[in-house]
Amino acid sequence: MSKAYDELRTYMDKAMAIKTAMALFEWDNETLAPREAGELTSKVIGVLSGEYFQAVTCEEMKKLLEKCRDDKSLTTAEAANVRELLEEREQICPIPRNEYQEFARLTAGATGVWARAKKDRDFEAFAPTLERVIGFQKKFAGYRAKDGKKLYDVMLDDYEKGFSMENLDRFFGVLKKELVPFLKKVMEEGKKVEDSFLKGDYPEKKQEELGRFLAEYVGFDFDRGVMAVSAHPFTTNLHNKDVRITTHYTDCVDSSLFSVIHEAGHAIYELGIGDDLTLTPVGQGASMGMHESQSRFFENIIGRSRSFWVPIYARIQEMFPEQLGKVDLDHFVEAVNKVTPGLIRTEADELSYSLHVLIRYEIEKMLIEEDLDVEKLPQLWADKYEEYLGVRPENPAEGVLQDIHWSQGSFGYFPSYALGSAFGAQLYYHMKEIMDFDGLLREGKVDVIRDYLREHIHRYGKLKDSRQILKDVTGEDFNPEYYVRYLKEKYSAVYGL
């Protein structure tokens, strides 16, 4: 190890420790923290964010990074950490420290404002906070923009490098052209699918038992992770020995069931990060899109396939004999794949899901690039849902207030959900060529598929970006046609088209 990198490691370790502490507070805020904790916890997070800012932007780190930048003696992982820290400094250094801390305090409290507004179905109660969050993000993007780069492109880069508005306009253009008419065909010409048995008296304790079983079955390690309850299911990664997932419980058993598999997919990615990378800047998923590819791969490509349920469905029936005892496997699999264009993204079927993301992408562009008036959001949101999905929200809670992301300042995040689904489909077709994918699932060998993903994706962390991973694994660059093919093949079969 070079002397400069050895010294850099001290500063890097401090920055990662502070970041981990903030992640732990955020986890606690959404799960176990008492309702009245928010204001004072926001103050603590503000102080910690200032310490993180200082750790990353200090003159000592700058000098050490400059020494390490061209050091040929560094290992691949060390060089990648230097690269990530340099990029982090490029993002943070142009922002005044007081504004950085103020924004951290704002977003720490904004999630509580959003949650109350959602509960009360009152968008006006959230609108002023949202305006402040957007104002900060536009200001910060302006500080960081180089060579006339558009503000929203700066934000998109934070989540998926190499996918600008130009790239995403083409991608979503393909989805709009292919999936909107196909969705209409499924709804008008497809057979009827009965799924009423998925809703009813599913006790929370039994849903928790089911969730723990399925999380373990797909590969979540409870010796290195925990599962809790939150309003919006999510995953928090502290390091590869502590990865936390949440779910929620409703009277629709498939909602919790698939949220657990989805979050377990995220967690399996983080648990698979190499020991040499964890707790370093590259010790996390390659990108939000690649992360989402893994969660939706487990949730949909694996979890909604008939083959996945063959070895375990009888056990599920034993857990819920009254609800599922007389429902055969084929009927169950049809039901969990039912297409019902709806209002809520997190409850969306696999076919219509990316249209929910398309709506958010188009609205974010308008908010950032066209200065859309925040007060117009509920109406615009409702109009787009009616246009693309044929449904219209009756109140803000099932409309513009349904997602937590904007309260956290996460503009540019949503497109990664659709990209992740498309990445996953491309990986799926490649894997089908090199292994008996469905046969492995029918034999209960999810571990073989999981180990392949760990070996070729998870262990690398951020050593590679998404496009490089796709090229290395599948032999070609990103190609959205695989996603369209996957959805059309699957739902033509489910609906007898």
N, C-alpha and C positions, 0 to 999 in steps of 0.2 A: 504494500500500500504506500502511495506517495505521501510525503510529509504534509503537503498542503491538503490533501484529501483527508488525512488523519485529523488534522485540525478542523477542517470543514465539518467532519462528522459530529463534532461536539455541538456546533450550531444547528446542524440538521436534526440531531436527536432532540434538542430543546424545542425546535419548531414543531416536530412531529408529536412530541409529548403534549404541547399546548393544544394542537389540533385534535388530538385524541380526547383530551379533557373536554373540549367544546362539543365533540360528537357525543360524549357520554351525557352531558347536560341536555343536549337536544333529544337524545333517546328518553331520558328521564322525563322531560317536559311532556312528551307525547304518550307516556305510558303510566308512570307511577306518581309523578309529582302532584301534590295537592293543588286544587284549583286556584288558591290565592297566591301560589308561589311565583307566578309569571313575572310580575314587575321587578322583584328583587333578583330573580334568576337572570332576567334580561340585563340587569346592571352587572352581574358577575360575568356574563358572556361578553359584555362590552369591554370590560377590563381585560379579559383573556384575549379577546381579538386584538386589542392594542398591543399586548405582549407578543402575540403571533406576528403582527405587523412589524414590530421592532426586531424580532428574531430574524425575519426574512429580509428586511430592508437595511439592516445595519451595515456600516462601512466594512466591518471585519469580514462578513459573509461575502460582500461584493469583491473584496480583494482576493479572498481565497478562491472564489468561483473563477475569477479571471486567471489565476494561476493554474487552475484545474482544467479550464476550457480546452486547452490544446495539449494536455498531458497524455502522451501516447502510452504511458505505463498503466493507466487506469484499466480495470476490468470493464466488460460490457455493462454490468450493472452499475458500477461506479460512474461511468461516463453518462449513463442514462439518468442517474440521480442528479448529476451536474446539469444536464440538459433540462430536466424538470424544474430544478430550482431557478435556473436562469429564466425559464418561461414564467414561473411564479412571480419572480421579481418584475418582469415586464408587465405583468398584470397588476401588481400591487403598487410598485414604486411611483407611478404617475398620480396615484390617489393620495391626497392629503390625509395624514394619520387621523386627524379629528373627524374627518368625513367617513373614513373607513370604520371607526369605532361607532359613530352615530348610526351608520347603516346597520351594523351588527346589532345594536340595541333595538333599532327599529324593527328589523325582521324577527328578532327573538320575541318581541311583543306582538308583532303583526299576526302571527299564527293564532294567538289567542283571540284577537279581534275578529279574524276570519271565522274561527270556530263558533264564536257567539253569534256573528252575523248569519252564518249558515243555519245554526239552530233556530234563530228567530226569523229566517227567510227575509232578511233585511239587507239588501245590497247597499243601500244608502249609508248604513252604519259602517260599512267596510270601505266605501269609495274613497274617502279622504286619505286613509292609510295606503290604499292601493296607489293613489296618485303620487304620494310621497315615495313609495317603493320604486315606481316607474321613473320618477324624476331622478332619483339617485342612480339607477341603473343606466339611464341614458347619459347622465353626466359622467359616470365612470367609464362607459364605453367611449365617450368622446375623448376622455383623457388618454385612453389606450389606442385609439384608432390611428393607423399609420397610412400615409399615402392616399388619403381620401376614402379609406375603407368605410363602408356603411356600418351604422351602429348595430343593426341587427346581425350582420355578419360577424362582428366582434363577439357578440353574445353567443352565437351559434358555435363559434370556435371553442368556447369553454367546454362544450359537451361532446362535440364530434368534429375533430379537425378534418378539413378537406371536404366539408359539405356546407357550402355557402347557399345563399338564397337561390343562386343560379342552378346549383346542383339539385337542391330540394324542390325547386319549381318543376324541374324535369321529372323527378321521382314521383312527386305527388300528382303531376299531370298524368303519368302512366296509371296510377291508382284510380284517379278520378275517371279516366277514360274507360278502364277495364272493369272496375269493381262496382261503380254506381249502377250501370245497366245490369250487371250480373246479379247484384243484390236484388234488384227489382224483379228479375226473372225468377230467382229462387222464391221470392215471396208470392209471386203471381202464379207460377207454374209448378212449383215443388209440392211434394206430398205434405200432408199435415203431420207434425211431430208432437206427440203428447208428452208433457213434462210436468204436469200438475203435482205428481208425487214428490217432486224435489222440494216443494214448499209445504210447510206444516209444522207439526210438533217435533222438532229436532232439538232435544235438550242441549244446553250449552256444554254441560259436562261431557256428554257423549260426542259432541262436535270437537271438543278439545282432545278427547281420546283419539278420535279419527285423525285429527290434524297431526298429533304427535306420531301416530303410526305412519302416516303418509310421508311426513318430513323425514323420518328415519329411513323409510323404505327407499326414497329416492337418493338418500345419502347425506342428510343433515346430521351432524355429529353433536349430540347434546352434551358431550363432555367438553366441547369447545364452543357451544352456543346455547342460547335460551330462546324461548318463544313467549311472547306476552300479547296483550290486547291493546289496540289503539283504534281511533276513529278511522284512520286511513292506513291500511297495511303498508309496512315499509321494512327495509333492512338497514341496520347500522353495522359498519365494520370498524372495530377498534384495532384489530390485528388478526392474524390467521389462527389465533388461539382463543379469540373472543369475537364472534359474529352473532348478531342478535336480529331476530325476525319478529314481526307482529302479525296478527290476523284480527278479524272481527267476527262476531257471531250474529246471524240474522235468522229469520224463519225459512230462509232458502239455504239448504245445506251445501249446495254446490258453490255458493259464494265464498264461504269460509274454506271449503275443501280446496278450491283452486287458488285462492289467495295464498294458502299455506304452501302449495306446490310451487307457485310463482316466486314467493319470497325465498323458499328453500333453494330455488335455482340461482337467485342472486347470491345467497349465502354460500352455496357450493363453490361458486366462482371464487369468492374471497377466501374460503377455507383451503382452496387449492393453490393459492399464491405461494411461491417458494419461500422457504424459511430464510433464505439469503436476501429476500426482497421485502418481507413484511416489516412494517414500521419505518419504511423509507418512502420517499416521494413516488417511487415506481411500484410500491407494494400495494397496488389496487388495480381494479379492472382497467383494461386498455382505454375504454371510453364508455360513456353512458349508453351508446347504441350497442356496443358489444356486450355490455352488462345486460341490457334488456334482451339481447338475443338469447342469452343463457336462461333467463327467467322464463321467457315465453317459450323457449325450446322445451323446458321441463313441463311447463303448465299445459301447453297446447299440443306440440308435436309428439311429446311423450304422453302427457297426462290425459289428453282427450282422445287418444287412440284406443281402439278396441283391444289391441294386443297388450297394452299396459294393464288392463283390468282382468285379463284372463286368470292369472294366478292369485289374485287377491279379492275378487268381487264377492266370493262366498263369505269371506271374513267380514266385509262391509255389511253384507246382509245380516250376519249374526249380530253386529252392533246395533242395527236398526231393523229388527225383524218385522215390526208392524208397518213401517214405512216402505221398506224395500224387499221384504221377504217374497212377495209375489211378482216382483219386477225382474224380468229376465235380463241377462247381460246386454243383449242387442238393444232392447228397449232403453236401458239405462244409458248406453253409449250414444244412442240417437238423441236422448233428452239433453245430455250435457253438451251436445253440439248443436242444439236448436238455434236457429237464426231468428232473432227478434230485435229489429232495429229499435233502440231505446234511447233514453236520455243520459244515462250514467256511463261514463267511459270505463270505470273500473269493473262494471258489471256487464260490459258489452260482449257479445258473441265474437268469435274469432274473425268472422267474415266482415262484420261492420266496424270492427275496432279501429282500423286505421282511418276511417272516415271521421271518427271523433278527433283523432290527432290532426287530420287535415284542417278541420274547423279551427282548432286552436292555433295552428301554424298561420293560417290566413289572418286571424284576429291579432296575433302577436305582431305580425308584419305591419299591420295598420296602426297598432299602438305605438310602435317604435319608429317606424319610417314615415307614417302619415299623421302623427300626432292626433290620433283618434281620441275624441272626448270620452273619458272614462264613464260618464253618465249614460252614454249610448250603448254600453256593453250588453246589458240585459236584452235589449231589443235586437241588437245585431246577432247575438248568440242564438236567440230563439229563431230568428229568420234563417240562419244558416242550418240549424238543425232541421227545420222544416224542409229546406231545399234539398239537403243531402240524404237525410234519413227518414223524412216523412213524419216526424214527430215534433211536438212543440212543448217546451217546459211551461208548467203552470205557475212556477214560482222560482226565485233565484237559487234556492237550495238545490233544486234538480237541474238548474241551468248554470249560470256563470259562477256561482259560488261552490260548485261541487268539488273542485280541486284545490289542494293546499299550496300548489307550486308558486303561484304569483305572490302569495303572502310571504314566501321565503325569498323572493327576488329571482326565482329560477326561470328567467326568460331565455328561450332558446333550448330548453330542456325537452319540451314535448315532441319535437320531430324525432328524437332518439328512440321513442317508443315504436314508431312505425319502421324506422330504419332497423331496429333490433329484430322485429318480426321478419323483415326481409333478409337480414343476415342469417337468421336461424333457418329459413327455408333453403337458402343456398347451401348451408352446412349440411342440412338434412339430405338433400339429393346427392351430395358427395358421399356422405356416410352410407347411404343405401347401396352405393356402388362397391364399397369395400368391405361391408359386413352385412350379415343377415339381421338387419335392424329390427324388424317386427318379430322375427324368430327369437331374438335375445329377450325382447320384452315378454313374449309369451312364456318363456322359460324363467321369468323373474330375474333376469341378469341385467338389471339396470346398471349395475356396477361396471360392466364392460363398456357401455356407452359413456358413462360418467368418466371412467378412467381415460378414455380416448380424448374427451373434451379437456380434461385436466392436463394431459400430456401435450396437447397441441395448442391449447388456448390459455387455460387458467394459470399455469405455473409461471407464465411469462410476465404477468402483471402488465405494466405499461412499457415493457421493453420494446413492444411492437404496437403500432396503431392498428385500427380496425381493418383498413384496406390491406395492410401487410399480412395480417393474420389470415384474411380471406384468400389472398394470393398464395400464401404458404400452405394452407390447408386444402383449398379446393383447386388451386392451379389457375385461377382467373380472378380478375378484379370484380368489384361489386356489380351484380347484375340483378335488377329488380324483377326480371321476368320469371325467375324461380319462384318468387313469392306469389305472383299472379297465377302461375301454373299450379302451385301447391293448393291455393284456395279454391281454384276452379275444379281441380281433380277431386279434392276432398268433399266439397259441398255438392258437386254434381252427383257423387255417390250417395251422400247422406239423403239428398232430396230426390233421388231417382230421376235426374235430368239427363 
